Amino acid sequence: MANRSIVSIANYSREKLQNLLDMAGEFEKCPNRDILKGKVVATLFFEPSTRTRLSFETAANRLGARVIGFADPKATSSTKGETLKDTIKMVSNYADVIVMRHKLEGAAQYASEVTDVPIINAGDGSNLHPSQTMLDLYSIYKTQGTLENLKIYMVGDLKYGRTVHSLLMTMRKYNPEFHFIAPKELEMPEEYKEYCVKNGIKYVEQTDFTEDTIADADILYMTRVQRERFTDLMEYERVKDAYILRADMLGKCKPNMKILHPLPRVNEIEYAVDDSKHAYYFEQAHNGLFAREALICDVLGITLEDIKNDKTVIL
């Protein structure tokens, strides 16, 4: 079987993305199955994670697979000098799928090239985060009823935020209009603005973050300023509180507007917003279970029809 690794979903066709969305929808109806009984999923997290790791591990467990791996690279042979290549080749002896998060950009692509076992990129540095993008797409699709012609406002850390980079590249197929709201130090990198120009994606850059600024948004995608990405802590201190979403800023928002956030949040969304009808970030995180069940099945060659015809559903 050809290597079915998921390093990025940015180049997936509309048909492929819709297929994955439909798979996630089937799993939302019945998340507990034994369709992966006998399979082993390895989760290799060279960088800290809570939601992504637990979501992938829960997805594997709910589908009947066994899970191996680590959440702390200090407890692995990498501390002894073992290379990423050797770690991947070693784990490939034991697992049917490898889910990997790594601090270095390009690590997932490299891992996919040194093994025939499919790799699922769970985040590589400030580069890409395709499984987060999949659950973001599913969340947008569920709340808006479409992915077409939406106004998506991205706020906060657009420089290091791999989730916004992945989402931008994948949404290009649906004629979005992006609004990039960030301080100069954290603005969307030039390469992604050039990507927008090349692909005919409309975008607006702005620094104001007010009730009026966000009034026309369909999706308000908040991000935290990621301290771990900064080499200069003084720069981090200057920008960490640049934009905070308050409940009193939601008065002019469109009825359909939903607030997304890849989490964890620090203080960029005040707690009073949690009670708003626009808040959707906790449901968004829950959607990650269904999206990641779909991704694991996809790399193992399990189709939408296989899932619809699955007789291993556990009620």
C-alpha positions as semicolon CSV with decimal commas, in nm:
position;residue;x (nm);y (nm);z (nm)
1;M;0,000;0,000;0,000
2;A;0,128;0,347;-0,090
3;N;0,230;0,568;0,200
4;R;-0,084;0,759;0,300
5;S;0,085;1,002;0,542
6;I;-0,090;1,329;0,628
7;V;0,175;1,600;0,648
8;S;-0,059;1,871;0,518
9;I;-0,415;1,876;0,385
10;A;-0,368;2,205;0,201
11;N;-0,350;2,032;-0,138
12;Y;-0,645;1,800;-0,079
13;S;-0,921;1,836;-0,336
14;R;-1,265;1,961;-0,237
15;E;-1,392;1,607;-0,290
16;K;-1,130;1,462;-0,056
17;L;-1,203;1,721;0,213
18;Q;-1,578;1,662;0,185
19;N;-1,515;1,289;0,217
20;L;-1,326;1,346;0,541
21;L;-1,598;1,579;0,670
22;D;-1,857;1,311;0,594
23;M;-1,644;1,052;0,773
24;A;-1,623;1,278;1,077
25;G;-2,001;1,316;1,064
26;E;-2,044;0,938;1,071
27;F;-1,815;0,914;1,371
28;E;-2,007;1,187;1,551
29;K;-2,320;0,970;1,515
30;C;-2,138;0,661;1,650
31;P;-1,788;0,732;1,787
32;N;-1,744;0,393;1,958
33;R;-1,652;0,107;1,725
34;D;-1,410;-0,183;1,687
35;I;-1,320;-0,098;1,329
36;L;-0,949;-0,069;1,424
37;K;-0,935;-0,378;1,642
38;G;-0,587;-0,531;1,615
39;K;-0,424;-0,205;1,502
40;V;-0,160;-0,012;1,699
41;V;-0,138;0,368;1,694
42;A;0,186;0,528;1,819
43;T;0,169;0,884;1,952
44;L;0,512;1,048;1,956
45;F;0,498;1,391;2,114
46;F;0,839;1,555;2,113
47;E;0,663;1,879;2,216
48;P;0,403;1,929;2,493
49;S;0,037;1,882;2,409
50;T;-0,286;1,819;2,595
51;R;-0,583;1,842;2,357
52;T;-0,415;1,705;2,045
53;R;-0,251;1,407;2,216
54;L;-0,553;1,312;2,426
55;S;-0,782;1,360;2,127
56;F;-0,576;1,128;1,906
57;E;-0,539;0,870;2,181
58;T;-0,911;0,882;2,260
59;A;-0,991;0,848;1,889
60;A;-0,772;0,539;1,861
61;N;-0,915;0,385;2,178
62;R;-1,276;0,450;2,078
63;L;-1,211;0,274;1,747
64;G;-1,066;-0,035;1,915
65;A;-0,695;0,026;1,851
66;R;-0,416;0,001;2,104
67;V;-0,203;0,306;2,179
68;I;0,171;0,322;2,248
69;G;0,406;0,618;2,259
70;F;0,530;0,900;2,477
71;A;0,437;1,251;2,583
72;D;0,778;1,343;2,726
73;P;1,081;1,314;2,496
74;K;1,307;1,332;2,803
75;A;1,197;0,978;2,881
76;T;1,308;0,847;2,541
77;S;1,634;0,756;2,373
78;S;1,645;1,095;2,203
79;T;1,809;1,218;2,522
80;K;2,087;0,969;2,449
81;G;2,140;1,115;2,106
82;E;1,914;0,893;1,899
83;T;1,819;1,063;1,573
84;L;1,462;1,125;1,463
85;K;1,518;0,885;1,174
86;D;1,620;0,601;1,405
87;T;1,330;0,670;1,642
88;I;1,079;0,662;1,357
89;K;1,224;0,345;1,204
90;M;1,226;0,175;1,543
91;V;0,864;0,268;1,623
92;S;0,762;0,161;1,272
93;N;0,836;-0,196;1,379
94;Y;0,556;-0,180;1,634
95;A;0,283;0,049;1,498
96;D;0,041;0,071;1,206
97;V;0,014;0,452;1,230
98;I;0,246;0,712;1,384
99;V;0,102;1,041;1,512
100;M;0,387;1,286;1,568
101;R;0,431;1,636;1,705
102;H;0,775;1,794;1,679
103;K;0,922;2,137;1,743
104;L;1,107;2,148;1,410
105;E;0,939;2,261;1,090
106;G;0,951;1,987;0,830
107;A;0,994;1,707;1,083
108;A;0,671;1,534;0,978
109;Q;0,765;1,545;0,610
110;Y;1,105;1,398;0,691
111;A;0,951;1,124;0,907
112;S;0,714;1,030;0,623
113;E;1,013;0,982;0,394
114;V;1,201;0,736;0,616
115;T;0,918;0,489;0,681
116;D;0,636;0,315;0,500
117;V;0,414;0,343;0,809
118;P;0,179;0,641;0,762
119;I;0,268;0,955;0,960
120;I;0,001;1,198;1,080
121;N;0,144;1,541;1,146
122;A;0,018;1,662;1,484
123;G;0,206;1,991;1,448
124;D;0,560;2,071;1,334
125;G;0,698;2,388;1,489
126;S;0,521;2,700;1,363
127;N;0,461;2,534;1,027
128;L;0,141;2,328;0,990
129;H;-0,121;2,148;1,198
130;P;-0,344;1,953;0,956
131;S;-0,551;1,763;1,213
132;Q;-0,643;2,093;1,382
133;T;-0,737;2,228;1,041
134;M;-0,961;1,927;0,981
135;L;-1,150;1,983;1,306
136;D;-1,165;2,356;1,229
137;L;-1,320;2,282;0,890
138;Y;-1,568;2,045;1,050
139;S;-1,658;2,309;1,311
140;I;-1,704;2,578;1,047
141;Y;-1,909;2,344;0,829
142;K;-2,134;2,245;1,121
143;T;-2,197;2,600;1,240
144;Q;-2,225;2,779;0,905
145;G;-2,376;2,503;0,693
146;T;-2,113;2,570;0,426
147;L;-1,746;2,643;0,373
148;E;-1,815;2,878;0,083
149;N;-1,774;3,257;0,072
150;L;-1,710;3,308;0,444
151;K;-1,545;3,604;0,614
152;I;-1,284;3,464;0,850
153;Y;-1,114;3,697;1,096
154;M;-0,784;3,570;1,238
155;V;-0,668;3,748;1,552
156;G;-0,347;3,749;1,757
157;D;-0,036;3,547;1,684
158;L;-0,044;3,509;1,307
159;K;0,334;3,485;1,279
160;Y;0,392;3,166;1,475
161;G;0,037;3,027;1,474
162;R;0,056;2,707;1,269
163;T;-0,320;2,658;1,299
164;V;-0,396;2,978;1,108
165;H;-0,136;2,894;0,844
166;S;-0,291;2,553;0,782
167;L;-0,645;2,687;0,777
168;L;-0,558;2,968;0,536
169;M;-0,400;2,729;0,285
170;T;-0,682;2,475;0,302
171;M;-0,968;2,729;0,280
172;R;-0,841;2,867;-0,051
173;K;-1,074;2,630;-0,237
174;Y;-1,385;2,794;-0,088
175;N;-1,348;3,161;-0,186
176;P;-1,290;3,301;0,165
177;E;-1,223;3,658;0,267
178;F;-0,961;3,679;0,542
179;H;-0,903;3,961;0,787
180;F;-0,563;3,943;0,956
181;I;-0,571;4,129;1,288
182;A;-0,233;4,137;1,460
183;P;0,034;4,369;1,595
184;K;0,324;4,440;1,361
185;E;0,547;4,195;1,550
186;L;0,303;3,907;1,496
187;E;0,157;3,986;1,155
188;M;0,091;3,714;0,899
189;P;0,427;3,616;0,740
190;E;0,496;3,743;0,390
191;E;0,502;3,390;0,246
192;Y;0,136;3,340;0,342
193;K;0,032;3,680;0,210
194;E;0,208;3,594;-0,115
195;Y;0,020;3,262;-0,109
196;C;-0,305;3,457;-0,087
197;V;-0,210;3,675;-0,384
198;K;-0,100;3,375;-0,591
199;N;-0,422;3,188;-0,521
200;G;-0,661;3,481;-0,555
201;I;-0,755;3,486;-0,186
202;K;-0,896;3,815;-0,064
203;Y;-0,740;3,948;0,254
204;V;-0,727;4,263;0,463
205;E;-0,464;4,348;0,724
206;Q;-0,552;4,561;1,024
207;T;-0,433;4,633;1,376
208;D;-0,758;4,762;1,530
209;F;-0,955;4,511;1,736
210;T;-1,287;4,664;1,833
211;E;-1,659;4,590;1,833
212;D;-1,687;4,758;1,493
213;T;-1,383;4,580;1,351
214;I;-1,530;4,233;1,398
215;A;-1,897;4,313;1,326
216;D;-1,899;4,150;0,982
217;A;-1,719;3,827;1,072
218;D;-1,866;3,481;1,011
219;I;-1,580;3,315;1,199
220;L;-1,366;3,491;1,460
221;Y;-1,054;3,277;1,499
222;M;-0,869;3,379;1,817
223;T;-0,514;3,265;1,896
224;R;-0,288;3,294;2,197
225;V;0,053;3,457;2,184
226;Q;0,283;3,156;2,214
227;R;0,560;3,226;2,461
228;E;0,744;2,909;2,360
229;R;0,801;3,045;2,008
230;F;0,984;3,358;2,127
231;T;1,359;3,381;2,167
232;D;1,325;3,737;2,302
233;L;1,108;3,737;2,617
234;M;1,093;4,117;2,618
235;E;0,926;4,104;2,278
236;Y;0,680;3,849;2,418
237;E;0,596;4,079;2,710
238;R;0,527;4,366;2,468
239;V;0,270;4,174;2,263
240;K;0,122;3,909;2,495
241;D;-0,184;4,119;2,584
242;A;-0,222;4,284;2,244
243;Y;-0,577;4,163;2,180
244;I;-0,830;4,044;2,436
245;L;-1,184;3,953;2,330
246;R;-1,438;4,087;2,581
247;A;-1,807;4,005;2,604
248;D;-1,900;4,370;2,548
249;M;-1,738;4,353;2,202
250;L;-1,998;4,108;2,069
251;G;-2,299;4,340;2,050
252;K;-2,277;4,408;1,677
253;C;-2,178;4,056;1,566
254;K;-2,380;3,869;1,303
255;P;-2,616;3,604;1,449
256;N;-2,425;3,322;1,278
257;M;-2,080;3,433;1,398
258;K;-1,887;3,172;1,594
259;I;-1,569;3,218;1,794
260;L;-1,305;2,951;1,742
261;H;-0,976;2,900;1,925
262;P;-0,731;2,608;1,896
263;L;-0,673;2,628;2,273
264;P;-0,522;2,651;2,525
265;R;-0,622;3,009;2,592
266;V;-0,436;3,230;2,833
267;N;-0,619;3,563;2,863
268;E;-0,706;3,647;2,500
269;I;-1,072;3,552;2,557
270;E;-1,221;3,671;2,883
271;Y;-1,422;3,408;3,070
272;A;-1,748;3,602;3,035
273;V;-1,739;3,525;2,661
274;D;-1,787;3,155;2,742
275;D;-2,157;3,220;2,811
276;S;-2,214;3,388;2,474
277;K;-2,409;3,215;2,197
278;H;-2,111;3,295;1,974
279;A;-1,860;3,093;2,179
280;Y;-1,781;2,761;2,013
281;Y;-1,423;2,676;2,113
282;F;-1,505;2,397;2,358
283;E;-1,739;2,231;2,106
284;Q;-1,463;2,283;1,849
285;A;-1,223;2,085;2,068
286;H;-1,483;1,808;2,103
287;N;-1,512;1,794;1,725
288;G;-1,143;1,702;1,722
289;L;-1,233;1,350;1,834
290;F;-1,447;1,286;1,525
291;A;-1,206;1,457;1,285
292;R;-0,912;1,256;1,416
293;E;-1,105;0,931;1,401
294;A;-1,158;1,011;1,032
295;L;-0,790;1,090;0,973
296;I;-0,665;0,773;1,141
297;C;-0,905;0,562;0,936
298;D;-0,815;0,745;0,617
299;V;-0,441;0,673;0,643
300;L;-0,524;0,307;0,705
301;G;-0,726;0,291;0,385
302;I;-1,067;0,269;0,552
303;T;-1,327;0,443;0,336
304;L;-1,650;0,632;0,402
305;E;-1,843;0,332;0,269
306;D;-1,653;0,103;0,506
307;I;-1,761;0,324;0,796
308;K;-2,123;0,342;0,682
309;N;-2,131;-0,038;0,650
310;D;-1,938;-0,100;0,972
311;K;-2,101;-0,368;1,191
312;T;-1,871;-0,314;1,490
313;V;-2,058;-0,011;1,629
314;I;-2,068;-0,015;2,010
315;L;-2,384;0,144;2,147
